[in-house]
């Protein structure tokens, strides 16, 4: 729905070639380069670095010699500072640069007379909070501004449009400042007509501490996790699985597999294959919720949580996993994991997931309670595989044997998935892993 401008590689007056990189943007957890849509000269840049821009908004204009003007592009947001004038050329026209994902259609932005309560859980970007603080907009006044962004979010465009229509008299100051709102304090503001907005003060920390600022990705992860908890009613079920046959099969064929296919076979594609087979039996686990409607996805796109060198996690997606054999799954898993570690993932590589698998066993955990990746309704975690003595039931009687055991867990959205279905699906995955054919060919 929006992107953050990280860096401009060109400035007004600079010449550019078609498809030459003009700027870097960040969408979700992926950084991307945006190329020029035409050859010419940068006429103007409409947004600065670190600005958050809705998808479809014009961010810059290129002056071309013979190109046709783009009249369908949305108008840029009003800016407080003027850009340098574009160089003039004969018989020239201007081509707009737009974000190239989902077209952005702003809703009606009429100001409402009744403000929203100050304690409402409304999100504001740092840019909006900064503008509000600089312009002396109180919390209650900010809450009354209708937003055209995702989930009614107030964008930079909304607040600048509001400032243009704002009366000459400043709104009454509130004792609770915009900087306090940024810390999600939900207590109602008390009117204080002559109270000036004070700069935020640094809180005191006792003892010997180190203060680390969250990076952009960590802030994004934190927001997504909290939003997921507020959206879905999380329930987690667990199952214990005997994966001895699967472990022994992989140990037997892994060298031959790598020699023949040119890639390693890890446990992840084996887990993905089992999940896909279970989803085909219980398709409701491959769905999302839209209000009072359940959207069952026919495509099975499995996201796999992957650790980055920074310690953060990213979830590249295996598209149409049900159409791939084991060799195809292994190659997809390895290629996406390598792209994630080297920073070569594309935005499309992390989009469109319908179910997520996370391997907490990679870090030594025997089990976990993962948080659902919205708008999905379920996520599975597989723990570390450990050798343990277990009771084996045979026709000759019970015996104790050393087996490779693993815990698997499923967090699911209890709004549409009851405990019976969640546990049934989990046991179906467990059976797929336990009944692994030790003589299977690949």
DODREN-873286 format. One line per 3 residues: number of its first residue (from 1); their letters; for each residue x, y, z of N, C-alpha, C. Coordinates in steps of 0.1 Angstrom, whole numbers, plus 5000, padded with zeros to 4 digits. Layout:
NUM> A> X/Y/Z/X/Y/Z/X/Y/Z  ... .
This chain:
1> XXX> 5008/4988/5000/5000/5000/5000/5008/5013/5000  5021/5012/5004/5030/5024/5005/5044/5019/5005  5053/5029/5002/5067/5026/5001/5075/5038/5007 .
4> XXX> 5087/5035/5013/5095/5045/5018/5107/5048/5009  5109/5061/5006/5120/5065/4997/5132/5065/5005  5142/5056/5001/5154/5055/5009/5165/5064/5004 .
7> XXX> 5167/5065/4990/5178/5074/4985/5175/5077/4971  5177/5090/4968/5176/5095/4954/5190/5094/4948  5192/5088/4936/5204/5087/4929/5206/5099/4919 .
10> XXX> 5195/5105/4916/5195/5116/4906/5188/5128/4913  5192/5140/4908/5186/5153/4913/5181/5161/4901  5172/5171/4904/5167/5179/4893/5178/5185/4884 .
13> XXX> 5176/5183/4871/5186/5188/4861/5195/5177/4856  5195/5165/4863/5204/5154/4859/5198/5147/4847  5206/5143/4838/5201/5135/4826/5201/5120/4830 .
16> XXX> 5190/5113/4825/5189/5099/4828/5186/5091/4815  5189/5079/4815/5186/5070/4804/5174/5061/4808  5167/5056/4798/5156/5047/4801/5161/5035/4808 .
19> XXX> 5153/5032/4819/5157/5020/4828/5169/5023/4837  5174/5035/4837/5185/5038/4846/5179/5040/4860  5186/5035/4870/5182/5036/4884/5181/5050/4889 .
22> XXX> 5170/5054/4894/5168/5068/4898/5168/5069/4914  5161/5059/4920/5161/5059/4935/5159/5045/4940  5161/5044/4953/5159/5032/4961/5147/5033/4970 .
25> XXX> 5138/5023/4970/5126/5024/4979/5126/5011/4987  5118/5012/4998/5116/5000/5007/5101/4997/5007  5097/4985/5003/5083/4981/5004/5083/4968/5013 .
28> XXX> 5075/4969/5024/5075/4958/5034/5090/4956/5038  5095/4944/5037/5109/4941/5041/5119/4941/5030  5115/4945/5018/5124/4944/5007/5128/4957/5001 .
31> XXX> 5141/4960/4999/5145/4972/4993/5146/4970/4978  5142/4980/4970/5142/4978/4955/5147/4991/4948  5152/4989/4936/5156/5000/4928/5145/5004/4918 .
34> XXX> 5143/5016/4917/5132/5021/4907/5139/5027/4895  5137/5022/4883/5143/5027/4871/5135/5039/4865  5142/5046/4857/5136/5057/4849/5126/5051/4839 .
37> XXX> 5114/5057/4837/5104/5052/4828/5106/5058/4814  5116/5067/4812/5119/5073/4799/5132/5080/4800  5138/5082/4789/5151/5090/4788/5148/5105/4788 .
40> XXX> 5156/5112/4795/5154/5127/4795/5162/5133/4806  5156/5144/4812/5162/5151/4823/5152/5152/4834  5157/5150/4846/5148/5150/4858/5143/5165/4860 .
43> XXX> 5130/5166/4858/5124/5180/4859/5122/5184/4873  5116/5175/4881/5114/5178/4895/5112/5165/4903  5116/5166/4916/5114/5155/4925/5104/5160/4936 .
46> XXX> 5094/5152/4938/5082/5157/4946/5083/5152/4960  5091/5142/4963/5092/5137/4977/5107/5136/4981  5109/5137/4994/5123/5137/4999/5126/5123/5004 .
49> XXX> 5139/5120/5007/5143/5108/5013/5136/5106/5027  5132/5093/5029/5125/5089/5042/5110/5092/5041  5105/5098/5031/5091/5101/5030/5084/5087/5027 .
52> XXX> 5072/5086/5033/5064/5074/5031/5053/5078/5020  5053/5071/5009/5045/5075/4997/5035/5064/4994  5022/5067/4993/5012/5056/4988/5015/5051/4974 .
55> XXX> 5011/5039/4972/5013/5033/4959/5005/5041/4948  5011/5043/4937/5004/5051/4926/5006/5066/4926  5013/5071/4936/5015/5085/4937/5027/5089/4929 .
58> XXX> 5026/5100/4922/5037/5105/4913/5048/5110/4923  5061/5105/4921/5071/5109/4930/5082/5118/4923  5082/5118/4909/5091/5126/4902/5087/5128/4888 .
61> XXX> 5092/5137/4880/5089/5139/4866/5101/5140/4858  5101/5134/4846/5112/5134/4837/5108/5142/4824  5116/5151/4820/5113/5159/4808/5120/5152/4797 .
64> XXX> 5111/5149/4787/5116/5142/4775/5115/5151/4763  5121/5147/4752/5120/5155/4740/5108/5152/4731  5105/5140/4730/5094/5136/4720/5083/5128/4727 .
67> XXX> 5084/5125/4740/5074/5116/4746/5061/5123/4748  5050/5114/4749/5037/5120/4752/5035/5122/4767  5029/5133/4770/5026/5136/4784/5017/5126/4791 .
70> XXX> 5019/5122/4803/5011/5113/4810/5000/5121/4818  4988/5121/4813/4978/5129/4819/4969/5122/4829  4971/5108/4830/4963/5100/4839/4969/5098/4852 .
73> XXX> 4982/5103/4854/4988/5101/4867/4982/5110/4878  4981/5105/4890/4975/5113/4901/4983/5125/4904  4977/5136/4908/4984/5148/4911/4993/5146/4923 .
76> XXX> 5005/5152/4924/5014/5151/4935/5008/5158/4947  5013/5153/4959/5009/5160/4971/5015/5174/4972  5008/5184/4978/5014/5197/4979/5026/5197/4988 .
79> XXX> 5037/5204/4984/5049/5204/4991/5051/5218/4998  5058/5218/5009/5060/5230/5016/5072/5238/5010  5081/5231/5004/5093/5237/4997/5092/5235/4982 .
82> XXX> 5096/5245/4975/5095/5245/4961/5108/5238/4955  5106/5230/4944/5116/5223/4938/5123/5233/4927  5135/5231/4924/5141/5239/4913/5134/5237/4900 .
85> XXX> 5133/5248/4892/5125/5247/4880/5131/5237/4870  5123/5231/4862/5127/5221/4853/5134/5228/4841  5144/5222/4835/5151/5228/4823/5141/5228/4812 .
88> XXX> 5141/5239/4804/5131/5240/4793/5138/5235/4780  5130/5227/4772/5135/5223/4759/5123/5225/4749  5127/5226/4737/5117/5228/4727/5110/5214/4724 .
91> XXX> 5097/5215/4721/5089/5203/4717/5092/5192/4727  5091/5195/4740/5094/5185/4751/5081/5183/4759  5081/5172/4766/5069/5169/4775/5075/5162/4787 .
94> XXX> 5066/5161/4797/5070/5155/4810/5064/5142/4812  5072/5132/4816/5067/5119/4820/5068/5117/4835  5057/5113/4841/5056/5110/4855/5062/5097/4859 .
97> XXX> 5069/5096/4870/5073/5084/4876/5064/5080/4887  5058/5068/4886/5048/5064/4896/5053/5051/4902  5048/5048/4915/5050/5034/4920/5042/5025/4911 .
100> XXX> 5047/5012/4910/5042/5003/4900/5035/4991/4905  5029/4992/4917/5022/4981/4923/5007/4983/4921  5000/4984/4932/4985/4985/4932/4981/5000/4929 .
103> XXX> 4973/5003/4919/4968/5017/4917/4962/5022/4929  4965/5035/4932/4960/5041/4945/4949/5050/4941  4937/5048/4947/4925/5056/4944/4921/5062/4958 .
106> XXX> 4924/5075/4960/4921/5081/4973/4906/5082/4975  4901/5080/4987/4887/5082/4990/4884/5096/4992  4872/5099/4994/4868/5113/4997/4874/5118/5010 .
109> XXX> 4879/5130/5010/4886/5135/5021/4879/5147/5027  4866/5147/5029/4858/5158/5035/4861/5157/5050  4863/5169/5056/4866/5170/5070/4853/5167/5078 .
112> XXX> 4854/5159/5089/4843/5155/5097/4842/5165/5109  4830/5168/5113/4828/5177/5124/4830/5170/5138  4827/5157/5138/4828/5149/5150/4841/5142/5151 .
115> XXX> 4851/5146/5159/4864/5139/5160/4863/5126/5166  4872/5117/5162/4873/5104/5167/4879/5105/5181  4876/5096/5190/4881/5097/5204/4896/5096/5204 .
118> XXX> 4902/5103/5213/4917/5104/5213/4923/5090/5216  4916/5082/5223/4921/5069/5227/4920/5058/5217  4915/5061/5205/4913/5051/5194/4927/5046/5190 .
121> XXX> 4928/5033/5186/4941/5027/5182/4944/5030/5168  4947/5043/5165/4950/5047/5151/4965/5049/5150  4970/5044/5138/4984/5045/5136/4988/5057/5128 .
124> XXX> 4999/5064/5132/5004/5075/5125/5019/5073/5122  5022/5075/5109/5036/5074/5105/5045/5085/5112  5058/5083/5114/5066/5093/5119/5066/5106/5112 .
127> XXX> 5064/5105/5098/5064/5117/5090/5051/5126/5094  5040/5119/5095/5027/5126/5098/5028/5132/5112  5034/5125/5122/5036/5130/5135/5045/5143/5135 .
130> XXX> 5055/5142/5127/5065/5153/5127/5058/5166/5121  5050/5164/5110/5043/5175/5104/5033/5181/5114  5026/5172/5121/5016/5176/5131/5022/5184/5142 .
133> XXX> 5034/5180/5147/5040/5187/5157/5045/5201/5153  5051/5201/5140/5056/5214/5135/5045/5224/5133  5033/5219/5129/5022/5228/5126/5013/5231/5138 .
136> XXX> 5016/5225/5149/5008/5227/5161/4995/5221/5161  4993/5209/5155/4981/5202/5154/4979/5193/5167  4969/5195/5174/4967/5188/5186/4962/5173/5183 .
139> XXX> 4962/5165/5193/4958/5151/5191/4944/5150/5187  4935/5157/5193/4921/5156/5190/4919/5161/5175  4926/5171/5172/4925/5177/5158/4930/5167/5148 .
142> XXX> 4941/5160/5151/4947/5150/5143/4938/5138/5141  4931/5134/5152/4922/5123/5151/4910/5126/5142  4907/5139/5140/4895/5143/5132/4898/5143/5117 .
145> XXX> 4911/5142/5114/4915/5142/5099/4911/5129/5093  4903/5129/5083/4900/5116/5076/4912/5111/5068  4915/5098/5069/4926/5092/5063/4922/5084/5050 .
148> XXX> 4931/5085/5040/4928/5078/5027/4938/5066/5026  4947/5064/5036/4956/5053/5035/4950/5040/5039  4959/5030/5041/4955/5016/5045/4948/5017/5059 .
151> XXX> 4937/5011/5060/4929/5010/5073/4926/5024/5078  4924/5034/5069/4920/5047/5073/4932/5055/5078  4944/5051/5075/4956/5058/5080/4957/5072/5074 .
154> XXX> 4961/5082/5082/4963/5095/5077/4977/5096/5070  4977/5099/5057/4990/5100/5050/4995/5115/5050  5007/5116/5045/5012/5130/5043/5003/5138/5034 .
157> XXX> 4998/5132/5024/4989/5139/5015/4976/5144/5022  4971/5136/5031/4959/5140/5039/4961/5152/5048  4973/5151/5055/4975/5162/5065/4979/5175/5058 .
160> XXX> 4986/5174/5047/4989/5186/5040/4976/5193/5033  4967/5184/5029/4955/5189/5023/4946/5195/5034  4947/5189/5046/4940/5195/5058/4945/5209/5061 .
163> XXX> 4959/5210/5061/4965/5223/5065/4961/5234/5055  4959/5230/5042/4955/5240/5032/4941/5246/5035  4933/5237/5040/4919/5241/5043/4917/5246/5057 .
166> XXX> 4927/5245/5065/4926/5249/5079/4924/5264/5081  4916/5268/5091/4914/5282/5093/4926/5289/5097  4926/5302/5097/4937/5310/5102/4940/5309/5116 .
169> XXX> 4929/5306/5124/4931/5305/5139/4936/5292/5142  4947/5291/5150/4952/5278/5154/4943/5270/5163  4943/5257/5162/4934/5249/5170/4939/5249/5185 .
172> XXX> 4930/5247/5194/4935/5247/5208/4945/5236/5211  4955/5240/5218/4966/5231/5222/4960/5221/5232  4966/5209/5232/4963/5198/5241/4974/5196/5250 .
175> XXX> 4972/5192/5263/4982/5190/5272/4991/5178/5268  4984/5168/5262/4991/5156/5257/4996/5159/5243  5009/5158/5241/5015/5163/5228/5015/5152/5218 .
178> XXX> 5018/5156/5205/5019/5146/5195/5029/5135/5197  5040/5140/5203/5051/5130/5206/5046/5120/5216  5037/5124/5225/5031/5114/5235/5023/5104/5227 .
181> XXX> 5015/5109/5217/5007/5100/5209/5015/5089/5202  5027/5093/5198/5036/5084/5191/5040/5072/5199  5039/5074/5213/5042/5064/5222/5030/5056/5226 .
184> XXX> 5019/5058/5219/5007/5050/5220/5000/5051/5234  5001/5063/5240/4994/5065/5252/4979/5068/5249  4970/5060/5254/4956/5060/5250/4948/5069/5259 .
187> XXX> 4953/5075/5270/4945/5083/5279/4940/5096/5271  4927/5100/5274/4922/5112/5267/4930/5124/5270  4931/5133/5260/4938/5146/5262/4929/5155/5270 .
190> XXX> 4935/5163/5279/4927/5173/5286/4930/5187/5280  4919/5195/5277/4921/5207/5270/4929/5217/5279  4938/5223/5272/4947/5234/5279/4949/5244/5268 .
193> XXX> 4941/5255/5268/4940/5264/5257/4954/5271/5255  4962/5274/5265/4974/5281/5263/4986/5273/5265  4984/5260/5266/4996/5251/5268/5003/5249/5255 .
196> XXX> 5016/5252/5255/5024/5250/5243/5029/5236/5242  5030/5231/5230/5036/5218/5227/5051/5218/5230  5055/5209/5240/5069/5209/5244/5076/5197/5236 .
199> XXX> 5089/5199/5234/5096/5188/5227/5096/5176/5237  5096/5164/5231/5096/5152/5239/5109/5151/5247  5108/5147/5260/5119/5146/5268/5124/5131/5269 .
202> XXX> 5137/5129/5270/5142/5115/5271/5139/5109/5284  5133/5097/5284/5130/5091/5297/5143/5087/5304  5143/5086/5317/5155/5082/5325/5155/5067/5326 .
205> XXX> 5167/5061/5324/5169/5047/5326/5180/5045/5337  5175/5037/5347/5184/5035/5358/5194/5024/5355  5206/5024/5362/5215/5014/5361/5224/5015/5348 .
208> XXX> 5232/5005/5346/5241/5005/5334/5234/4999/5322  5230/5008/5313/5222/5003/5301/5229/5007/5288  5225/5000/5278/5228/5004/5264/5216/5006/5256 .
211> XXX> 5214/5018/5250/5202/5021/5242/5205/5018/5227  5197/5010/5221/5198/5006/5207/5185/5010/5200  5187/5018/5190/5176/5022/5182/5172/5011/5172 .
214> XXX> 5159/5008/5171/5154/4998/5162/5156/5003/5148  5161/4993/5139/5162/4997/5125/5148/4996/5119  5148/5000/5106/5135/5000/5099/5128/4987/5099 .
217> XXX> 5135/4976/5096/5129/4963/5095/5124/4958/5108  5131/4961/5119/5127/4957/5132/5114/4964/5136  5113/4977/5133/5101/4984/5136/5089/4978/5128 .
220> XXX> 5092/4974/5115/5081/4969/5107/5077/4955/5112  5086/4947/5116/5083/4934/5122/5074/4936/5135  5079/4945/5143/5071/4947/5156/5057/4951/5153 .
223> XXX> 5055/4960/5143/5041/4965/5140/5033/4953/5134  5039/4945/5125/5031/4934/5119/5027/4924/5130  5036/4921/5139/5033/4911/5150/5022/4916/5159 .
226> XXX> 5023/4929/5163/5012/4934/5172/4999/4935/5164  4999/4939/5151/4987/4940/5143/4981/4926/5142  4989/4916/5140/4984/4902/5139/4976/4898/5151 .
229> XXX> 4982/4901/5163/4976/4897/5176/4963/4904/5178  4962/4917/5173/4950/4925/5174/4939/4920/5164  4944/4913/5153/4934/4909/5143/4929/4895/5145 .
232> XXX> 4937/4886/5148/4933/4872/5149/4933/4867/5163  4923/4858/5166/4922/4851/5179/4932/4839/5178  4944/4840/5183/4954/4830/5182/4951/4818/5191 .
235> XXX> 4952/4806/5186/4952/4794/5193/4963/4785/5188  4971/4778/5196/4982/4770/5192/4980/4755/5197  4981/4746/5188/4980/4731/5191/4994/4725/5188 .
238> XXX> 4997/4714/5195/5010/4707/5194/5008/4693/5190  5018/4687/5184/5018/4672/5181/5032/4668/5182  5034/4655/5186/5047/4649/5186/5048/4639/5174 .
241> XXX> 5059/4640/5167/5060/4632/5154/5073/4624/5154  5072/4611/5150/5083/4603/5148/5088/4604/5134  5099/4610/5132/5104/4613/5118/5116/4604/5115 .
244> XXX> 5117/4592/5122/5129/4584/5120/5131/4580/5105  5120/4575/5099/5121/4571/5085/5125/4582/5076  5120/4594/5078/5124/4605/5070/5138/4609/5071 .
247> XXX> 5143/4609/5084/5157/4613/5087/5166/4603/5080  5164/4590/5082/5172/4580/5076/5172/4580/5061  5160/4583/5055/5160/4584/5040/5168/4595/5035 .
250> XXX> 5167/4607/5042/5175/4619/5037/5190/4616/5039  5194/4610/5050/5208/4607/5052/5213/4597/5041  5205/4589/5037/5209/4579/5027/5211/4585/5013 .
253> XXX> 5202/4594/5009/5202/4599/4995/5208/4613/4993  5212/4620/5004/5216/4634/5003/5228/4636/4994  5238/4627/4995/5250/4629/4987/5246/4627/4972 .
256> XXX> 5239/4616/4969/5235/4614/4955/5226/4625/4950  5217/4630/4958/5208/4641/4954/5216/4653/4950  5226/4657/4958/5234/4669/4955/5242/4667/4943 .
259> XXX> 5247/4655/4941/5255/4652/4929/5247/4653/4916  5235/4647/4917/5227/4646/4905/5219/4660/4902  5214/4666/4912/5206/4678/4910/5214/4691/4912 .
262> XXX> 5226/4691/4917/5234/4703/4919/5229/4712/4930  5221/4707/4939/5217/4714/4951/5215/4705/4963  5216/4710/4975/5214/4702/4987/5199/4700/4990 .
265> XXX> 5196/4689/4996/5183/4686/5001/5183/4687/5016  5175/4697/5021/5174/4699/5036/5161/4694/5040  5157/4695/5053/5144/4690/5057/5133/4699/5053 .
268> XXX> 5136/4712/5050/5125/4721/5047/5116/4717/5035  5121/4713/5024/5112/4708/5013/5104/4696/5017  5109/4688/5026/5102/4676/5030/5090/4681/5039 .
271> XXX> 5092/4691/5047/5081/4696/5056/5071/4703/5047  5076/4711/5037/5066/4718/5028/5057/4708/5020  5063/4697/5016/5055/4687/5008/5044/4681/5017 .
274> XXX> 5048/4678/5030/5038/4673/5039/5027/4683/5042  5030/4696/5043/5020/4706/5046/5011/4708/5034  5017/4707/5022/5008/4709/5010/4998/4697/5009 .
277> XXX> 5002/4685/5011/4993/4674/5011/4982/4675/5021  4985/4680/5033/4975/4682/5043/4965/4694/5039  4971/4704/5033/4962/4715/5029/4952/4711/5018 .
280> XXX> 4956/4702/5010/4947/4697/5000/4935/4689/5006  4937/4683/5017/4927/4676/5025/4918/4686/5033  4924/4697/5038/4917/4706/5046/4920/4720/5041 .
283> XXX> 4913/4724/5030/4917/4737/5023/4913/4749/5031  4905/4748/5042/4902/4760/5050/4914/4766/5056  4925/4758/5058/4937/4763/5064/4945/4772/5054 .
286> XXX> 4941/4772/5042/4947/4780/5031/4938/4791/5027  4933/4799/5037/4923/4810/5034/4927/4822/5041  4918/4832/5040/4919/4845/5047/4905/4850/5050 .
289> XXX> 4905/4860/5059/4892/4865/5064/4890/4880/5059  4879/4882/5052/4876/4896/5048/4862/4900/5054  4862/4906/5065/4850/4910/5072/4843/4897/5077 .
292> XXX> 4831/4895/5071/4823/4883/5075/4824/4872/5064  4834/4874/5055/4836/4864/5044/4849/4856/5046  4849/4844/5042/4861/4835/5042/4865/4833/5028 .
295> XXX> 4877/4837/5025/4883/4836/5011/4892/4824/5011  4888/4813/5005/4896/4801/5004/4904/4802/4991  4917/4802/4993/4927/4803/4982/4929/4790/4975 .
298> XXX> 4928/4790/4962/4930/4778/4954/4945/4776/4951  4953/4787/4951/4967/4786/4949/4973/4783/4963  4983/4774/4963/4990/4771/4976/5004/4776/4975 .
301> XXX> 5005/4788/4982/5018/4795/4982/5024/4794/4996  5034/4787/4998/5040/4784/5011/5051/4794/5014  5049/4802/5025/5060/4811/5029/5069/4803/5039 .
304> XXX> 5082/4806/5038/5091/4799/5047/5100/4810/5054  5099/4810/5067/5106/4820/5075/5121/4817/5074  5129/4828/5070/5143/4827/5068/5150/4837/5076 .
307> XXX> 5161/4833/5083/5169/4842/5091/5178/4850/5082  5179/4863/5085/5189/4872/5078/5202/4873/5086  5213/4877/5080/5225/4879/5088/5223/4889/5099 .
310> XXX> 5214/4899/5098/5212/4908/5108/5204/4903/5120  5199/4890/5119/5191/4885/5130/5176/4886/5128  5172/4895/5118/5158/4896/5115/5153/4884/5107 .
313> XXX> 5140/4883/5106/5135/4872/5098/5127/4878/5086  5128/4871/5075/5120/4875/5063/5113/4862/5058  5102/4863/5051/5094/4852/5046/5093/4852/5031 .
316> XXX> 5102/4846/5024/5100/4844/5009/5090/4833/5007  5083/4834/4996/5072/4825/4993/5075/4816/4981  5072/4803/4983/5072/4793/4973/5059/4793/4966 .
319> XXX> 5058/4799/4954/5046/4800/4946/5041/4786/4940  5028/4783/4941/5023/4771/4936/5031/4759/4940  5033/4758/4953/5041/4747/4959/5035/4733/4956 .
322> XXX> 5022/4733/4954/5015/4720/4951/5018/4715/4937  5024/4723/4928/5027/4719/4915/5042/4715/4913  5049/4715/4924/5063/4712/4923/5066/4698/4929 .
325> XXX> 5075/4690/4923/5079/4678/4929/5090/4681/4940  5095/4670/4946/5105/4672/4957/5117/4679/4952  5122/4676/4940/5134/4683/4935/5131/4697/4932 .
328> XXX> 5119/4701/4927/5116/4715/4925/5115/4722/4938  5109/4716/4948/5108/4723/4961/5121/4725/4967  5130/4715/4966/5144/4717/4971/5151/4729/4965 .
331> XXX> 5150/4730/4952/5157/4741/4944/5151/4754/4948  5137/4755/4949/5131/4767/4953/5135/4772/4966  5135/4762/4976/5139/4766/4990/5153/4771/4990 .
334> XXX> 5162/4764/4984/5176/4769/4984/5178/4782/4977  5172/4784/4966/5173/4796/4958/5168/4808/4966  5156/4807/4972/5150/4818/4980/5158/4821/4992 .
337> XXX> 5163/4810/4999/5171/4812/5011/5184/4819/5008  5190/4816/4997/5203/4822/4993/5200/4837/4989  5189/4839/4982/5186/4853/4978/5183/4862/4990 .
340> XXX> 5177/4856/5001/5174/4863/5013/5187/4867/5020  5196/4857/5021/5208/4860/5028/5217/4870/5021  5216/4871/5008/5225/4880/5001/5218/4893/4997 .
343> XXX> 5206/4895/5002/5198/4907/4999/5194/4908/4985  5191/4897/4978/5187/4898/4964/5172/4894/4962  5165/4893/4972/5150/4891/4971/5144/4902/4964 .
346> XXX> 5134/4899/4955/5126/4909/4949/5112/4911/4957  5105/4922/4956/5093/4924/4963/5083/4912/4960  5083/4907/4948/5073/4897/4945/5077/4884/4952 .
349> XXX> 5089/4882/4956/5094/4870/4963/5088/4868/4977  5083/4879/4983/5077/4879/4996/5062/4881/4996  5056/4882/4984/5042/4885/4984/5034/4873/4980 .
352> XXX> 5021/4873/4984/5012/4862/4979/5011/4850/4987  5018/4849/4999/5018/4837/5007/5004/4834/5012  5001/4821/5013/4987/4817/5018/4989/4808/5030 .
355> XXX> 5001/4803/5034/5003/4795/5046/5018/4797/5048  5022/4797/5061/5036/4799/5065/5041/4788/5073  5054/4784/5070/5061/4774/5078/5074/4780/5083 .
358> XXX> 5076/4778/5096/5088/4783/5103/5095/4772/5110  5108/4771/5109/5116/4761/5115/5123/4766/5127  5117/4765/5138/5124/4770/5151/5134/4761/5155 .
361> XXX> 5134/4748/5150/5145/4739/5153/5158/4743/5148  5159/4752/5138/5172/4757/5133/5180/4763/5144  5173/4770/5153/5180/4777/5164/5180/4769/5177 .
364> XXX> 5177/4756/5176/5178/4747/5188/5165/4746/5196  5154/4753/5193/5142/4752/5200/5135/4739/5197  5129/4732/5207/5121/4720/5204/5107/4723/5200 .
367> XXX> 5102/4735/5203/5088/4738/5199/5087/4753/5200  5076/4758/5193/5073/4773/5194/5059/4776/5192  5055/4788/5195/5041/4793/5193/5042/4805/5183 .
370> XXX> 5043/4803/5170/5044/4814/5161/5032/4822/5160  5034/4835/5155/5024/4844/5153/5020/4844/5138  5007/4844/5135/5002/4843/5122/5006/4855/5113 .
373> XXX> 5010/4852/5101/5013/4863/5092/5000/4867/5084  4996/4879/5087/4983/4884/5081/4985/4886/5066  4974/4883/5058/4961/4879/5062/4958/4864/5062 .
376> XXX> 4969/4857/5064/4968/4842/5065/4960/4838/5077  4956/4826/5079/4949/4821/5091/4956/4811/5098  4969/4807/5094/4976/4796/5101/4991/4797/5098 .
379> XXX> 4999/4792/5107/5013/4791/5106/5018/4779/5114  5027/4772/5108/5032/4759/5114/5047/4761/5118  5050/4756/5130/5064/4756/5134/5069/4742/5136 .
382> XXX> 5081/4739/5132/5087/4726/5134/5099/4728/5143  5100/4719/5153/5111/4720/5163/5123/4712/5159  5133/4712/5168/5145/4705/5165/5142/4690/5166 .
385> XXX> 5149/4682/5158/5148/4667/5158/5157/4662/5168  5152/4654/5178/5160/4649/5188/5158/4634/5189  5169/4627/5193/5168/4612/5195/5163/4610/5210 .
388> XXX> 5152/4602/5211/5147/4600/5224/5142/4585/5225  5142/4579/5237/5136/4566/5238/5121/4567/5239  5114/4560/5230/5100/4560/5230/5094/4546/5229 .
391> XXX> 5082/4544/5233/5075/4531/5233/5070/4529/5218  5074/4517/5213/5069/4513/5200/5059/4501/5201  5047/4503/5195/5037/4493/5196/5038/4484/5184 .
394> XXX> 5040/4471/5186/5041/4461/5175/5031/4450/5178  5029/4441/5168/5020/4430/5170/5026/4420/5180  5039/4420/5182/5045/4411/5192/5045/4417/5206 .
397> XXX> 5041/4430/5207/5040/4437/5220/5048/4450/5219  5047/4457/5231/5054/4470/5231/5069/4468/5234  5077/4478/5229/5091/4478/5231/5096/4492/5232 .
400> XXX> 5108/4494/5237/5114/4508/5238/5125/4508/5228  5125/4519/5220/5135/4521/5210/5139/4535/5209  5151/4537/5204/5156/4551/5201/5151/4556/5188 .
403> XXX> 5144/4567/5188/5138/4572/5176/5141/4587/5175  5140/4592/5162/5141/4606/5159/5128/4613/5161  5126/4621/5171/5113/4627/5175/5114/4642/5172 .
406> XXX> 5102/4647/5169/5101/4662/5167/5087/4667/5171  5087/4679/5177/5074/4685/5180/5071/4695/5168  5058/4695/5165/5053/4705/5155/5041/4712/5162 .
409> XXX> 5040/4724/5158/5029/4733/5164/5022/4740/5153  5010/4743/5155/5002/4751/5146/4994/4762/5153  4997/4774/5149/4989/4786/5154/4979/4789/5144 .
412> XXX> 4966/4790/5148/4956/4793/5138/4946/4803/5143  4939/4809/5133/4929/4819/5136/4916/4813/5141  4913/4814/5154/4901/4808/5160/4888/4814/5155 .
415> XXX> 4889/4825/5148/4876/4831/5143/4870/4821/5133  4878/4814/5125/4872/4805/5115/4877/4791/5116  4888/4788/5124/4893/4775/5125/4891/4771/5140 .
418> XXX> 4883/4761/5142/4880/4756/5155/4892/4746/5159  4892/4743/5172/4903/4734/5177/4903/4720/5170  4891/4715/5167/4890/4702/5161/4896/4702/5147 .
421> XXX> 4894/4712/5139/4900/4713/5126/4915/4716/5127  4919/4725/5136/4933/4728/5137/4941/4715/5141  4936/4708/5151/4942/4696/5155/4942/4685/5145 .
424> XXX> 4931/4684/5138/4930/4674/5127/4941/4677/5116  4942/4689/5112/4952/4693/5102/4966/4690/5107  4969/4693/5120/4982/4691/5125/4985/4676/5125 .
427> XXX> 4976/4668/5129/4978/4654/5129/4980/4648/5115  4973/4654/5105/4975/4650/5091/4989/4652/5087  4995/4664/5090/5009/4667/5087/5018/4657/5094 .
430> XXX> 5015/4654/5107/5023/4645/5114/5023/4631/5108  5011/4626/5103/5010/4613/5097/5018/4613/5084  5018/4624/5076/5026/4624/5064/5041/4623/5067 .
433> XXX> 5045/4628/5077/5060/4627/5081/5063/4614/5087  5054/4608/5095/5057/4595/5101/5056/4584/5091  5047/4585/5081/5046/4574/5071/5055/4576/5059 .
436> XXX> 5066/4583/5061/5075/4585/5050/5081/4571/5045  5080/4570/5032/5085/4558/5026/5100/4557/5025  5107/4548/5033/5121/4548/5033/5128/4543/5020 .
439> XXX> 5119/4537/5011/5125/4533/4998/5121/4542/4987  5117/4554/4990/5112/4564/4980/5123/4568/4971  5120/4569/4958/5129/4574/4948/5127/4589/4947 .
442> X> 5137/4596/4942/5136/4611/4940/5139/4614/4925 .
